[in-house]
Amino acid sequence: MSFARIINAETRQPALIGMVAEVIEWDPEGRYPPDWIWVECPPDTRQFAEYDGTAFVNPPTPDTPPVIDPSTPFFPTLTRKQLRNGLLSIGVTSADVEAQIGTIADALEREAALIDWQDTQAYQRTNPLVNQIGVAMGLPEEQIDALWMWAAGQS
């Protein structure tokens, strides 16, 4: 048998009146303050369920977390220094990257890419600019991935 403690008008939070404060699996008679309201409830009743005097309505169940595909590699965030040193290790300088950014036809896109390159402090492998610059430099995606992981190990 399950019992739910119902939040009553004595609470300082009126929005919670009628909600389940807790659920227990034993008879509360004589074990708790007498002004607490206990109601027998179905065994699946959860905290914060609503009680209208006759029935319990559980709160919605949160969405299930996304399933992570174990075959998808995890790429750590790189600092500005790690990214630039990684590129330098294969002979790509900051000037080379900025020259490639300079070839972007749309002026607003070009300026946004330059801001990303010059002002970002932490880089994500999933940033589209990473692949865009990599392709412009003739780097295959596998090489970008390997370079990224190598750079992540540098301090």
N, C-alpha and C positions, 0 to 999 in steps of 0.2 A: 504494500500500500504506500502511495506517495502523497505528500502534503505540500502545498504551496503557500508561502507567506505572501499575503497580498498587501501592497503598500496602500495605507489608508489616508484619510484626510489629515492625520497628525504630521505627515511629512512636510518638509520645508520646500519640497519641489512638487507643486501641484500637477505638473505634466506627467508625473509618474504614478499618480493615483490610479489604482486598478491594475497595476502591473505586478508581476511576480518578482519578489525580491530574492527568493531562494526556494529551492525544492529539497525536501528531505525524505528519507525512506523510513522514518519511524514516527510514531504517534507523538505530536508535540504537546499533548495535554499535560499541563503542570510543569513543563520544562522551560518555558519562555515567559517573558512578561505578559501579563493578562491582557494588555491592550493590543497585542499583536494578533492579526487576523490570519487564521490558518484554514485552508479549504482542501479537502481531499481532491486529488487531481489525477489525470491519466499519467502513467509512468513516463511518457515521452514529453511531458511538459518541461519547458526550459526557462531559465532565468530570462526576465524581460518579456515573457508571454503576457498578453492582455487577458484580463478576466472581466467579463461583463456581468457577473452575478450568476451565470448559468454555465458558460462554456469558456474554455481556454483557447486562445489563438497564439501559437508560437510565432516569434519573430521570423522573418525570412532567413533562410540559410544563406550564408555568404557564398558567392560564386566559388566554385572549386578553383584552386590555384592552377595555373597553366602547367601542362605537362612539358617538361624539358626533354628534348631529344638528346640522348647521350652521345649521339654521333655528331652533334653540332659543337664545334670547339668553343671554348670560353676564351675570350680575349680580354686581358686586364686593361684598365685605363692606363695610358701613358702620360707622363708629365711632358711638358714642352721640351725639356732637356733630353729626355729619353727619345722622343720622336726625332728631334733634330740630329742627335748623335747617331741614331739608327740610320737615318738617311745619309749622313756624312760617311758612315762606315762602308757604304756602297758607292761613294763618290758623288752623291747628290747634295748640293749646297742649298742654303736658304735662297740664294739668288736664282738658282735653277727652278725652284718651286715657284718663286714669285714671277719668273719669266713665263712659266706655264699658266699661272693664274692670269697674267696679262693677256693671254690669247683668248680668254673667254669673251665672246662677242657682246653679250648684253652687259651694259655698264653697271647696272644694279647688281646683277649676279656676280660680276667681276669684283665689285667693291665688297659684297657680302663674303665672297670667298677669301679675299685679302684680309678682311677683319677676322674671319675664322682662323686663318693661318697665323696672323701676327698676334692676335690677342687671346686666343684660347690657352688656358693653363693646363687643362686635362683633356686629352684626346681619346675618343672612342673609335674602335676599329670599324664600327657600323656607320660612322660619319661618311656621307656620300662623297665628300671632298677627298677623303683618303683614297678611294678607288679611282676617282676622276684624275687625281694627280698621278697615281700609280700607273694608270693606263697611258696617260700622256707621256710618262717617262719610260714606257715600254716594259713595265714590270708586270709579269703575270700574277694573278690573284694568289697563287700558292706561294710565290716569292714574297708578296706583301705580308701574307700570314706568317711566314717563317721569320721575316725581318721584324715583324711586330713582337713576336714571342721573344726573339733575341733581345730586342731593345727593352722589353719589360724586365729582363734580368739585369740590366745595367742600372747603376745608381747615378 
